[in-house]
Amino acid sequence: MNGLHLGFETYALHGNGTDNEPHHANRYPVYSGVAFSFGNAEDMELAFTYRKPAHAYSRITNPTVENFERKLNLLEQGLGTIALSSGMAALTTSLRAVLRRGDNLVASKYLFGNTYSLLKDTLSPFGIATRFVDFRDSGEIEDAIDGNTRLLLVETISNPQMMVPDFEKLAEIAAEYKLILAADSTVTTPYLFKAKENGVHVVMHSTTKYISGGATSVGGAVVDLGTYDWSQCPALAKYHKYGQGAFLARLRMEVHRNFGSCMAPQSAYLQTLGLETLALRVSTSCENTLALAKFLKERKEVAAVHYPGLSSSPFHGVATNQFNGHYGGVLSFELAGKKEAFLFINSLRLIRRATNINDNKTLIIHPASTLFSDCTAEEREEMMVSDGLIRLSVGIESLADLLDDINRALSALV
Ligand SMILES: *Cc1c(COP(=O)(O)O)cnc(C)c1O
């Protein structure tokens, strides 16, 4: 395959993970064991001093996990990828590696709830402060930046608001202030969002979602796209000698090793399987989502539909430029209030009432009473989570069946 320029789908299937599987198995097996033996003490020393790559202990590296990391890295065109036990572990580990006590980051205020809580409640006692901004306003972003700001963090499509940051603008700001531009691309995956081409330096994934192949296992990953000059990152001072590899070196040799949130080999196997069909599943779910968004928009019971695929969305143009002709597999819409939202949700017979997104199955949730139930009414308003808001994560079922189910539930409202 060397020297061939292949399409995304082809790389997803044939792209080399590791070439060291002794039986040349077409599907890389699960190495579920913990420790790996060495022929002699010298080789062991070389491995432990990072002079000769070798697997020693599965918390740090494992062949099956490495196979997944290399495949995902190929699809992201990254410098290196580290798989972790969950999307939250990917965020925690990577942020902890590049931020010291006294540093701060500027983050979108429209974030996955646990990420918001990680920044606000969990990282702040370590002396890492977050300034939350509305990323639609470049002035607000720049006002939040000071001499200790190291990183900008956004999600490629926020949920449940379905807002899309303009990465061209963010990349300009990051370049001007020498900040790391980090993006959580969970909902877009490398199939929809070419993070590197869009100026992102570090991309994080909850591979639990699309990549896992249909909610098969919890997982996460962080990819260094090889585009940031790590000599500008004080938290990596001890690792500057690794040059471009400084971030990955600190992750692998210290933060990931010590935090210990490694991906299980069994999960890596399932997630590698998921990568093979990623393009098919993402395309179908995005097509279904666009059709449902258009259908909902025409219904008088529906006060608003939020989906960047609709030409009426203020994010349509930016999304069209950034996301490979698709707009994601999640939409949200508003009914009159909580009573109507509950009645609608309870009237569905096919669509499942469940949290999670980018499953193969269509899932529905009422964000205000679940994901955002910790927040005050003011906080919910600030995050644009109204009492009538419903989030729909659209799967790959027959579109007609989804339309029937939604139509039936809307009829229950009158
Ligand atoms: C689900 C999710 C996470 C957290 O991932 P887990 O795998 O559940 O830990 C982070 N970011 C986004 C955008 C998510 O959707």
The ligand as a MOL file (V3000), in Angstrom:
LIG
                    3D

  0  0  0     0  0            999 V3000
M  V30 BEGIN CTAB
M  V30 COUNTS 15 15 0 0 0
M  V30 BEGIN ATOM
M  V30 1 C -20.0090 11.4320 24.7680 0
M  V30 2 C -19.1260 12.5980 24.5630 0
M  V30 3 C -17.9840 12.8020 25.3380 0
M  V30 4 C -17.6020 11.8600 26.4550 0
M  V30 5 O -17.2920 10.6200 25.9600 0
M  V30 6 P -17.3890 9.2510 26.8300 0
M  V30 7 O -16.8530 8.2490 25.8730 0
M  V30 8 O -18.8120 9.0450 27.1920 0
M  V30 9 O -16.5110 9.4610 28.0140 0
M  V30 10 C -17.2020 13.9030 25.0760 0
M  V30 11 N -17.5200 14.7800 24.1010 0
M  V30 12 C -18.6100 14.6310 23.3340 0
M  V30 13 C -18.9070 15.6270 22.2700 0
M  V30 14 C -19.4570 13.5390 23.5400 0
M  V30 15 O -20.5410 13.4070 22.7770 0
M  V30 END ATOM
M  V30 BEGIN BOND
M  V30 1 1 1 2
M  V30 2 1 2 3
M  V30 3 2 2 14
M  V30 4 1 3 4
M  V30 5 2 3 10
M  V30 6 1 4 5
M  V30 7 1 5 6
M  V30 8 2 6 7
M  V30 9 1 6 8
M  V30 10 1 6 9
M  V30 11 1 10 11
M  V30 12 2 11 12
M  V30 13 1 12 13
M  V30 14 1 12 14
M  V30 15 1 14 15
M  V30 END BOND
M  V30 END CTAB
M  END
